[in-house]
Amino acid sequence: MVEGDMKHGPLLRVNRLTKFYGARTGCRDVSFELWPGEVLAIVGESGSGKTTLLSCLWGDLMPTAGSIEYRMRDGRMRDVMRLSEAERRLLMRTDWGFVRQNPADGLRMNVSAGANVGERLMAVGARHYGNIRSEASDWLGRVEIATDRIDDMPRQFSGGMRQRLQIARNLVTGPRLVFMDEPTGGLDVSVQARLLDLLRGLVADLSIAVVIVTHDLAVARLLSHRMLVMRGGVVVEEGLTDQVLDDPQAEYSQLLVSSILQA
Amino acid sequence: MNKQHYNFAYLDEQTKRMIRRAILKGIAVPGYQVPFASREMPMPYGWGTGGVQVTAAVLGRDDVLKVIDQGSDDTTNAVAIRGFFKKTAGVETTTQTREATVIQTRHRIPEEPLKAHQILVYQVPIPEPLRFLEPRETETRKMHALSEYGLMHVKLYEDITRHGHIATTYAYPVQVDGHYVMDPSPTPKFDNPKMQRMAALQLFGAGREKRIYAIPPHTEVVSLDFDDHPFSIQQWDRPCELCGARDSYLDEIVLDDKGKRMFACSDTDHCERRQSAQGEARHG
């Protein structure tokens, strides 16, 4: 890395992250770097530690060992676990985002779509109703939700629309890092395809770095640049997505790739 | 039962000390909800068990007590609580705002500006302004601690979206001393500006929810709003039909089955004082 070129280092650096649940292993010695605008997929079967890893990164779980460093907007690397709670929560609602598998977990189901998108703006001090509303309406358009649905409740939305609304809600503050936990899970294939298309476009346009957890290798192939294959809490293979999927080295990756049903 | 059977103001001295400690902490941290060991009182929850405990803890033998319910001194709740303290503390009671040193209230702040020697005690049903937006107490406490109040504006946003204006008319959230957002109890928002820099001490007691909070005298109390939808209070297009006041909070009173109605001051003491002043002016 060029000295003094602080803004161009990795965005996220995870070093030997380990989480034990008592004697059992959640994940062990996971290390990776994520660069700005890069999409990293974490794949593996259920119980492989993907979600534990994601929860540790997002701060829902306290890791047993290891460190998570993040490059703040001022260009300095900070240890996320050593941030004060106020700093961490501010980071999570401005510079980070989290798209959950079940949109009901990531949305406020009892307030309108506009308020869902506007919440983060209000959380960072927006106090002009008209501006919040036009920003919300702009974002609904970008995730292909008709802007006349701005006052509707999320429960009046279809599953695919809810997921797009959740994406808009997360992206409204211009985050640089977004975590996604099976964002296409539970959607039918045509809706999935449209959502993936949208995600790919947004991520590229806004150059957002993404950590996406999925068991669906097709999703990983479409969205991600690099991937980690996990099994039993450890990373068994890591590499460029195409390389891992076309020429898997680890035994387990080979099994995973060969298990895809050929249509 | 003979009044000698009661300790002064019903509660035992240890309990009153415990409540006073909570009150002192509340005053030290304006707007912060202090948990306290709320006692069973000889009245149902929702009838002012919190306010009664706060009043019992601050009442002295020389105090003059006034109790109002919806601005009125003669409704059931007000009469019952006034009688309760007359019996258990033997203190003097009054219906006149300016004579009282302790005023317990449900739903109103007297129209007449309160003075430094007075204490206003509010009965509070739900002290947590974020409760209906965020059900987790662990989370709301964190939000208060970090002054994360974006969610409160989400509620106001929804109001404007649905009604075209901020339709919250009572329990309108305020920010106290630049930090804690507080529920002013179900007083109409008409009364919110009176809380701003009030000379009297304001104490809030929630019996069922076991919380006490306070606003010390002369504290900054700001009603939340949007830049393009500023806070405003209710207005009526007619004066009080009894005293002619144009600047007081009016109740709509239905007079008969044919829908005949009148608007009159909700603060009965204020209205009566104005009427008798007008009577004297006419006859004197």
Chai-1 contact restraints between the chains, C-beta under 6 A:
chainA,res_idxA,chainB,res_idxB,connection_type,confidence,min_distance_angstrom,max_distance_angstrom,comment,restraint_id
A,A86,B,L146,contact,1.0,0.0,6.0,A-B,restraint_1
A,V111,B,V154,contact,1.0,0.0,6.0,A-B,restraint_2
A,V111,B,E158,contact,1.0,0.0,6.0,A-B,restraint_3
A,S112,B,T161,contact,1.0,0.0,6.0,A-B,restraint_4
A,A115,B,V154,contact,1.0,0.0,6.0,A-B,restraint_5
A,A115,B,Y157,contact,1.0,0.0,6.0,A-B,restraint_6
A,A115,B,E158,contact,1.0,0.0,6.0,A-B,restraint_7
A,G118,B,Y157,contact,1.0,0.0,6.0,A-B,restraint_8
A,E119,B,V154,contact,1.0,0.0,6.0,A-B,restraint_9
A,M122,B,G150,contact,1.0,0.0,6.0,A-B,restraint_10
A,M122,B,H153,contact,1.0,0.0,6.0,A-B,restraint_11
A,A123,B,G150,contact,1.0,0.0,6.0,A-B,restraint_12
A,R127,B,F226,contact,1.0,0.0,6.0,A-B,restraint_13
A,R127,B,D227,contact,1.0,0.0,6.0,A-B,restraint_14
A,H128,B,D227,contact,1.0,0.0,6.0,A-B,restraint_15
A,H128,B,D228,contact,1.0,0.0,6.0,A-B,restraint_16
A,Y129,B,I160,contact,1.0,0.0,6.0,A-B,restraint_17
A,Y129,B,F226,contact,1.0,0.0,6.0,A-B,restraint_18
A,Y129,B,D228,contact,1.0,0.0,6.0,A-B,restraint_19
A,Y129,B,H229,contact,1.0,0.0,6.0,A-B,restraint_20
A,G130,B,D228,contact,1.0,0.0,6.0,A-B,restraint_21
A,D151,B,T161,contact,1.0,0.0,6.0,A-B,restraint_22
